[in-house]
Amino acid sequence: MKIKSIQTVFQSIVIILLVALPLGLSAQTTKIAVPATGSENNSLISEETGRAPFFLFFDGKGQFLEAMKNPAENQSGGISRTVVALLADKNVTIIIAKSIGDKMQQTLTNHHINIVIKSGTAHDAVKTVIED
């Protein structure tokens, strides 16, 4: 009898872990990028995604992680490839932008990066997306 109840407890723990872990990990594995006009978390979202001066990175809880100068800001061609490669290297899962061109949208979609269109400050947009 004790063996059966130990097995039942063990099976219950495994089921709880299989259900609960992915739910808890989603906020931890989410990484958000915002093309911005400045390097502070309250900078405005840039008019252009590919030529934004900076990219701001936030975690799934809205915590500001870092700002990075956009390597494609003054690039003459291949901007979508450069920006999306940067975002993919940073493990970004969501980009919040004011507008996104067709090439950039397709490249982001191919890399499984979700797109959210917002305006205003980066921090407020991230907060809104997380709350939704």
C-alpha positions in Angstrom: 0.0 0.0 0.0 2.8 2.5 0.8 4.4 1.9 -2.6 1.2 2.8 -4.4 0.8 6.1 -2.4 4.4 7.0 -3.0 3.9 6.4 -6.7 0.7 8.5 -6.6 2.5 11.4 -4.8 5.4 11.2 -7.3 3.1 11.2 -10.3 1.2 14.2 -8.8 4.5 16.1 -8.4 5.5 15.4 -11.9 2.2 16.6 -13.3 2.3 19.8 -11.2 5.8 20.5 -12.5 4.9 19.8 -16.1 2.0 22.3 -15.8 3.4 24.9 -13.5 7.0 25.3 -14.9 6.0 26.5 -18.4 3.7 29.1 -16.9 6.4 30.5 -14.6 9.0 30.4 -17.3 7.1 32.5 -19.8 7.8 35.8 -18.1 11.4 34.8 -17.6 12.0 33.8 -21.2 10.2 36.7 -22.7 12.5 39.4 -23.9 11.2 42.6 -25.4 13.0 45.0 -27.7 11.9 48.6 -28.4 13.5 50.8 -31.1 14.0 54.1 -29.4 15.2 57.7 -29.8 17.4 57.6 -26.7 19.1 55.2 -24.4 16.9 55.7 -21.3 13.9 53.4 -20.6 11.5 56.3 -20.9 12.8 57.4 -24.4 10.2 57.7 -27.2 9.6 54.8 -29.5 11.4 55.7 -32.8 9.5 56.6 -35.9 11.6 54.0 -37.9 12.5 50.6 -36.6 15.5 49.8 -38.8 17.1 53.2 -38.4 16.3 53.8 -34.7 19.3 55.3 -32.9 18.9 52.7 -30.1 17.3 49.4 -29.1 16.1 49.1 -25.5 15.7 45.7 -24.0 13.3 44.6 -21.3 12.5 41.3 -19.6 9.1 39.7 -19.4 8.3 41.6 -16.2 9.0 45.0 -17.7 12.4 45.4 -16.1 14.8 47.5 -18.2 17.8 45.4 -19.0 20.0 47.5 -21.4 20.2 50.0 -24.2 22.3 49.2 -27.3 23.3 51.5 -30.1 21.7 50.3 -33.4 24.4 49.0 -35.7 22.1 49.5 -38.7 21.2 53.2 -38.0 23.4 54.5 -40.9 23.6 51.4 -42.9 22.8 51.8 -46.6 21.2 48.4 -47.3 20.4 45.1 -45.6 18.9 46.9 -42.6 16.3 44.2 -41.8 18.8 41.4 -41.8 21.2 43.3 -39.5 18.5 44.4 -37.0 16.8 41.0 -36.9 20.1 39.2 -36.5 20.8 41.5 -33.5 17.4 40.8 -32.0 17.7 37.1 -32.6 21.2 37.1 -30.9 19.6 38.8 -27.9 16.8 36.2 -27.8 14.1 38.8 -28.3 10.6 37.3 -28.5 8.6 40.6 -28.9 9.4 43.8 -30.6 7.3 46.9 -29.8 7.6 49.5 -32.6 5.8 52.5 -34.0 5.9 51.2 -37.5 7.5 48.3 -39.3 8.2 48.0 -43.0 7.2 44.9 -45.0 10.7 43.5 -45.3 11.4 43.9 -41.6 8.0 42.4 -40.7 8.6 39.3 -42.9 12.1 38.9 -41.4 10.8 39.2 -37.9 8.0 36.7 -38.5 10.5 34.3 -40.0 12.5 34.5 -36.8 9.4 34.0 -34.6 9.6 37.5 -33.1 6.1 38.9 -32.3 5.3 42.4 -33.4 3.3 44.9 -31.4 2.6 48.4 -32.7 2.6 51.1 -30.1 3.7 54.7 -29.7 4.8 56.8 -26.7 7.6 56.0 -24.4 9.3 52.6 -24.4 8.7 51.9 -20.7 4.9 52.7 -20.9 4.5 50.6 -24.1 6.3 47.6 -22.5 4.1 48.0 -19.4 0.9 48.1 -21.5 1.9 45.0 -23.5 2.8 43.0 -20.3 -0.6 44.0 -18.7 -2.5 42.9 -21.8 
